[in-house]
Amino acid sequence: MSHQILLLLAVLTRGLPISQQQDKAPCEMVDKEVSCQALGLLQVPSTLPRDIEALDLSGNHLRSILASPLGFYTALRQLDLSTNEIS
């Protein structure tokens, strides 16, 4: 039984860095403008620099927009949410 627990812990620990990397959005950033266009996102990424000024989230699968994590981006002046599933 203890060998099974050790094996389980080894597998879980080994998988942590991979899952942490997947949390990062594969968005493209140029200066303070970020494009997360058509990436199949289900939520607004919260891993982008907080000082971005423009964010393109068009063409994803967003269904609702909450104040968090958008509230993290205090310098945000332009937001594109077109072609999503927002209702």
C-alpha positions in Angstrom: 0.0 0.0 0.0 2.8 2.5 0.9 4.4 1.9 -2.5 1.1 2.8 -4.2 0.9 6.1 -2.2 4.5 6.9 -3.1 3.9 6.3 -6.7 0.8 8.4 -6.6 2.7 11.3 -5.0 5.4 11.0 -7.6 3.0 11.2 -10.4 1.1 14.2 -8.9 4.3 16.1 -8.1 5.7 15.5 -11.5 2.5 16.8 -13.1 2.5 20.1 -11.2 4.8 22.1 -13.4 2.9 21.1 -16.5 -0.4 22.2 -15.1 1.1 25.5 -13.9 2.4 26.2 -17.4 -1.0 25.5 -18.9 -2.4 28.2 -16.6 -0.5 30.8 -18.7 -2.5 32.1 -21.6 -0.8 31.6 -25.0 -1.6 35.2 -25.9 0.6 37.5 -28.0 1.8 40.7 -26.5 3.3 43.7 -28.3 4.1 46.7 -26.1 1.0 47.0 -23.9 -1.5 45.4 -26.4 -2.4 41.7 -26.0 -4.1 39.5 -28.5 -5.8 36.4 -27.2 -7.9 36.1 -30.4 -9.4 32.7 -31.3 -7.6 30.6 -28.7 -10.6 28.7 -27.5 -10.5 30.4 -24.1 -13.4 29.8 -21.7 -12.5 32.6 -19.3 -10.5 35.9 -19.2 -6.9 35.1 -18.5 -5.5 36.4 -15.2 -1.9 35.7 -15.9 -1.2 38.7 -18.2 0.8 41.8 -17.1 -1.4 44.1 -15.1 -0.4 47.2 -17.0 -1.8 46.1 -20.4 -3.8 48.8 -22.2 -5.6 46.8 -25.0 -6.9 43.2 -24.8 -8.4 41.3 -27.8 -10.4 38.3 -26.6 -12.5 38.0 -29.8 -13.3 34.6 -31.3 -13.2 32.6 -28.1 -15.8 30.7 -26.1 -16.4 33.2 -23.3 -19.9 32.9 -21.9 -19.9 35.5 -19.2 -17.6 38.3 -18.1 -16.9 38.9 -14.4 -15.3 41.9 -12.8 -12.5 39.6 -11.7 -10.0 39.1 -13.4 -10.7 42.1 -15.6 -10.3 44.3 -12.5 -6.7 43.2 -12.3 -6.0 45.2 -15.5 -6.3 48.7 -14.2 -4.7 50.4 -17.3 -7.0 48.6 -19.7 -8.6 51.1 -22.2 -9.6 48.9 -25.1 -11.4 45.5 -24.8 -12.6 43.4 -27.7 -15.1 40.7 -26.8 -16.7 40.2 -30.2 -17.6 36.8 -31.5 -17.9 35.0 -28.2 -20.9 33.2 -26.5 -21.7 36.0 -24.1 -25.4 36.2 -23.1 
